[in-house]
């Protein structure tokens, strides 16, 4: 982040902090109409849940757990709502019980939370609560302004949620979210990485058998050239051409009557198929083709007993007169033939690419709830770029632009910590993860269960379970040259014993090893109760026991040093890989940058002239390999937090 950009972000945070401080006097008391509206919203939310429980075998048990009579009573209370009862109901609905993440339950939970906020304002000390929230918000913004650290904004999102639910300070809420709505995912792939999967030399000899201006032409044609991938600059979507550039040299003989003509033809061939890729689909335009022919007579034979000179003179004259027309006809036929053949060759690859994008990219990400809220692709003459933002309406994204990519990168990933943290909160917040869950996932993905996640009866490491914190369950916090990973558990289970919540954190420095970037752990793994500050109090016996158990496990999880292995590529891209890491940076405004360059062994170019779905398969396989590699590291370093 440049000094100018950082100053702009700091000034904006200061401005909003001032707006928040001045907004204290804008508190709006809640009237009877607001309570009635909140109650009506809850009644509407209860209808689909009531229908679900009515047809479920466990419906009666769910009604008992949720205290259904109390829910119905509050939904009917309106102006007589009881904030304490609503908060108790909110707690039940927000517990990690399996099934409460179904849409029907979630809708009721959100309605209860909003109702509780409105009731708190109406029945409790709403003005003071509003003032306290704005003070905390202003303080967090000023801290972020002074430090430039994204982590300073950690308290902000929950405060904004409470303000929205209580209907207070909408202008301040919009300003904060607007300042933190920059894209938090940037991916860049060089044309030089993908080109070897498409680029091919052409060297073909084919027979010629055609009719031009009524004359049968036979002979051979030798075509040489190449097929190549060409990125097309476009700010609207990703655009690239598959281009055929070749020259055909033919030697033919044509006979009409007593005259036989030997010719040499040189045809310059150009064909291209334009492919468009955006966040929705893969499409293409028709093949554009051109052919430019220049022919030369290399011999003229006359098969006649008399008048050979006259026939030769007449034939030579006619050949000269019809040369332009004959070349035009030949060019047209060549153009039509190239257009049809190139279309047939490229269509399967385009169809496969379209299916791969839907089935292996967009579809799975949407099914898993990982598809970004905004997603845009575009191309320069040398790079494919993806710019995305992963943040729900209640989450913050980036407040700055990413650092630049290093020269020579074939792949660059610029990921803001908010993208990682938002996904982890969405997937793990409030969830219970057990050792059996991790073992099952490892088996399904054909991965080895990490030793640090297994049981060791001889070392106080029994089967485990973790209940993740609802807010920020696992976070990555970037600093200048450092990365901190924190796991927050509300509850831990080891064997038959249950323990209270703990925060587990490890700090890594970004360094340079003999083979490339390396992460080196600084000090011991930090384990403490939530909000614990050294010197405030002593740990209880239960906390000390849990810390000892977790210390043994997480000392193995968070290794002393993590060497970054080269990135393997698959399929037709394997000739370019593996790619050693060329860049690894972390910045205090939350940005993490990783870049991979071409390795010393990469660069072989296949000689086979084939353009088919293999390009698509190789690209998809490489993408899956990258994803699995990242996912495995996350699973090994983060899911282990559940141990």
Secondary structure, DSSP 4 states (H G I P E B T S, - for coil): --HHHHHHHHHHHHHHHHHHHHGGGG-----HHHHHHHHHHHHHHHHHHHHHHHT-TTHHHHHHHHTHHHHHHHHHHGGG--HHHHHHHHHHHTS--TTTTSHHHHHHHHHHHHHHHHHHHHHTTHHHHHHHHHHHHHHHHHHHHHH--GGGGTTHHHHHHHHHHHT--HHHHHHHHHHT-B--EEEEEEHHHHHTTT-EEEEEEEEEEEEETTEEEEEEEEEEEEEEEEEE-BSSSEEEEEEEEEEEEEEEEEEETTEEEEEEEEEEEEEEEEEEE-SS-EEEPPPEEEEEEEEEEEEEEE--SS-HHHHHHHHHHHHHHHHHHHHHHHHHHHHHHHHHHHHHHHHHHHHHHHHHIIIIIIHHHHHTT-S-SEEEEEE-SSEEEEEEE---TTS--BSSPPPPPPTTEEEEEEEEHHHHHHHHHHHHTT-EEEHHHHHHHHHHTT-PPPGGGS-BGGGTB--EEEEE-SSSSEEEEEETTEEEEEEEEEEEEETTEEEEEEEEEEEEEEEEETTEEEEEE-SSPEEE-TT--TTT-PPPHHHHHHHHHHHHHHHHHS-SEEE-PPBP--GGGGGT-PBPEEEEEE-TTSEEEEEEE--TT----------STHHHHHHHHHHHHHHHHHHHHHHHHTGGGG-
